[in-house]
Amino acid sequence: MARDRDVLPVFLVAAIPVAAVRLGVGFLRFQARRKRGVQSFRATLVQSGMPRNQAARLAQNYHDAGSLRKVLRAAGSR
């Protein structure tokens, strides 16, 4: 029984870095997709005839809507 108790902390110590790396990689993938999406959105707006400055402002708002920091900040304030 004592052996089972010793295995749990070792498992946690081994699993936490793996989870942190996976979370970090997932976050970086999310950021890359978000950036490509915003660039595509801005390019589509300009191609459709919207003035560049207006397209840039709208694309910036689109970018901010997907900000994980802002989403977490809003969730924390509730």
Wavefront OBJ file of the C-alpha trace (Angstrom):
o trace
v 0.000 0.000 0.000
v 2.866 2.389 0.792
v 4.275 1.829 -2.665
v 1.065 3.081 -4.307
v 1.374 6.364 -2.446
v 4.944 6.865 -3.672
v 3.988 6.308 -7.316
v 1.393 9.092 -7.475
v 3.778 12.029 -6.889
v 6.255 10.566 -9.394
v 3.477 10.252 -11.956
v 2.397 13.841 -11.374
v 5.947 15.146 -11.651
v 6.345 13.287 -14.953
v 2.930 14.261 -16.368
v 2.962 18.010 -15.633
v 5.802 18.948 -18.050
v 4.192 16.894 -20.828
v 0.868 18.629 -20.278
v 2.567 22.029 -20.250
v 4.332 21.335 -23.550
v 1.108 20.131 -25.159
v -0.719 23.206 -23.935
v 2.032 25.464 -25.245
v 2.089 23.812 -28.668
v -1.685 23.975 -28.898
v -1.647 27.653 -28.004
v 0.996 28.429 -30.644
v -1.050 26.584 -33.280
v -4.111 28.584 -32.262
v -2.147 31.833 -32.567
v -0.855 30.912 -36.044
v -4.339 29.998 -37.301
v -5.752 33.176 -35.830
v -3.100 35.296 -37.526
v -3.705 33.650 -40.912
v -7.440 34.088 -40.466
v -7.115 37.799 -39.720
v -4.809 38.304 -42.714
v -7.237 36.474 -44.986
v -10.158 38.455 -43.600
v -8.360 41.769 -44.183
v -7.344 40.771 -47.725
v -10.910 39.740 -48.575
v -12.269 43.056 -47.315
v -9.765 45.031 -49.404
v -10.442 42.878 -52.485
v -14.155 43.535 -52.048
v -13.535 47.258 -52.324
v -13.402 48.398 -48.713
v -10.881 51.196 -48.038
v -7.629 49.886 -46.507
v -7.869 51.918 -43.299
v -11.429 50.780 -42.638
v -10.502 47.169 -43.454
v -7.552 47.420 -41.068
v -9.766 48.673 -38.215
v -12.339 45.948 -38.832
v -9.625 43.288 -39.043
v -8.135 44.566 -35.770
v -11.532 44.194 -34.088
v -11.784 40.676 -35.534
v -8.311 39.941 -34.153
v -9.224 41.276 -30.723
v -12.395 39.167 -30.616
v -10.253 36.030 -30.688
v -7.814 37.204 -28.039
v -7.463 34.501 -25.447
v -6.138 37.036 -22.947
v -9.236 39.203 -23.282
v -11.557 36.204 -23.094
v -9.880 34.995 -19.908
v -9.857 38.486 -18.427
v -13.597 38.831 -19.124
v -14.288 35.411 -17.607
v -12.254 36.278 -14.521
v -14.103 39.517 -13.911
v -17.468 37.790 -13.665
l 1 2 3 4 5 6 7 8 9 10 11 12 13 14 15 16 17 18 19 20 21 22 23 24 25 26 27 28 29 30 31 32 33 34 35 36 37 38 39 40 41 42 43 44 45 46 47 48 49 50 51 52 53 54 55 56 57 58 59 60 61 62 63 64 65 66 67 68 69 70 71 72 73 74 75 76 77 78
